[in-house]
Amino acid sequence: PKGVVVPHRNVVALFAASRGLFGFGAGDVWSWFHSFAFDFSVWELWGALLHGGRVVVVPFEVSRSPREFWGLLERERVTVLSQTPSAFYQLMAVRSDRVLGDLRALVFGGEALEPGRLTGWWERYGEAGPRLVNMYGITETTVHVTHHDLAPDIQGSVIGRGLPGLSVFVLDEWLQPVPVGVVGELYVA
């Protein structure tokens, strides 16, 4: 584990930047799936609390059973779900005859997403189902810095554009912008 000092104002700025993208509100029910040692939990807990919503704490045992977790999502009528891709691939394998009808936003983060592995989800829900968003960030930048709405035809792992109020650049070793398709390092301002 690493210790990173993240001031409260950064958490507030994260949700101020994402508010217009998601329309979070008091009617939302968020699942708190991840350990508080993982920065994704900041998004899950504070997303609910800062918008007047409800947070459902997922028991550890339930977090390790995709079938039980699916049941919890249904019972608690979760509207905002945050998942690492690897956890979601397991959840997606649950063959329930019911859909997660209350779910409106599914946010991916924490590791690279393989959009091709979402085919079963798209077949079940289509584009009219919950909104799928891939987000990227690091702890030092307070969880997320980019976002990209997913669609069935997306190829490759796309991290998207910077959140409102952030600038994102791909630069070379001399801090010069690189052309599209050229390897560089991501800088956030």
Residue pairs with C-beta under 8 A, 6 or more apart in sequence:
1 37
2 139
4 139
4 140
6 42
6 139
6 140
6 142
10 142
11 42
11 46
11 50
11 142
12 50
13 142
13 165
14 43
14 142
14 143
14 144
14 163
15 24
15 46
15 47
15 50
15 51
16 165
17 163
17 164
17 165
17 166
18 24
18 144
18 147
18 163
18 164
19 51
20 164
21 133
21 147
21 163
21 164
22 80
22 105
22 133
24 47
24 51
24 53
24 80
25 51
25 52
25 53
26 51
26 52
26 53
27 53
27 79
28 47
28 48
28 51
28 53
28 54
28 79
28 80
29 48
29 53
29 54
29 55
29 56
29 76
29 77
29 78
29 79
29 80
29 102
30 44
30 45
30 47
30 48
30 53
30 54
30 55
30 56
30 78
30 79
30 80
30 81
30 82
31 44
31 55
31 56
31 58
31 72
31 73
31 76
31 78
31 80
31 81
31 82
32 41
32 44
32 45
32 48
32 55
32 56
32 57
32 58
33 44
33 58
33 63
33 69
33 81
33 82
33 83
33 87
34 40
34 41
34 44
34 82
34 84
34 110
35 41
36 45
38 110
39 137
39 139
39 142
39 143
40 82
40 84
40 109
40 110
40 143
42 142
42 143
43 82
43 107
43 109
43 143
43 144
44 55
44 82
45 55
47 53
47 80
48 54
48 55
48 80
49 55
53 79
53 80
56 72
56 76
56 78
58 69
58 72
61 68
62 68
62 69
62 72
63 69
66 90
66 91
66 93
66 94
67 94
69 91
70 91
70 94
70 96
70 100
72 78
73 81
73 100
73 103
74 96
74 98
74 100
77 102
78 100
78 102
78 103
79 102
79 103
79 104
79 105
80 103
80 104
80 105
80 107
81 100
81 103
81 105
81 106
81 107
81 130
82 106
82 107
82 108
82 109
83 91
83 106
83 107
83 108
84 108
84 109
84 110
84 111
85 108
85 110
85 111
85 112
85 113
85 114
85 117
86 111
88 106
88 108
89 117
92 117
92 118
92 120
92 121
99 124
99 125
99 129
100 130
103 129
103 130
104 130
104 131
105 130
105 131
105 133
106 130
106 131
106 132
106 133
107 133
107 135
108 132
108 133
108 134
108 135
108 150
109 134
109 135
109 136
109 137
109 143
109 144
112 157
113 134
113 150
113 157
114 157
115 150
115 154
115 155
115 156
115 157
115 158
116 155
118 132
118 150
118 152
119 152
121 129
121 132
122 152
127 151
127 152
131 149
132 149
132 150
133 147
133 148
133 149
133 150
134 147
134 148
134 150
134 157
134 158
134 159
134 160
135 143
135 144
135 146
135 147
135 148
135 159
135 160
136 144
136 145
136 146
136 159
136 160
137 143
137 144
137 145
137 146
138 145
141 188
144 163
145 162
145 163
145 166
145 168
145 188
146 159
146 160
146 161
146 162
146 163
146 168
147 160
147 161
147 163
148 158
148 159
148 160
148 161
149 160
161 168
162 168
162 188
166 188
166 189
167 188
167 189
168 186
168 187
168 188
168 189
169 177
169 186
169 187
169 188
169 189
170 177
170 178
170 182
170 184
170 185
170 186
170 187
171 177
171 178
171 184
171 185
171 187
172 178
172 182
172 184
172 185
173 185
175 187
177 184
178 184
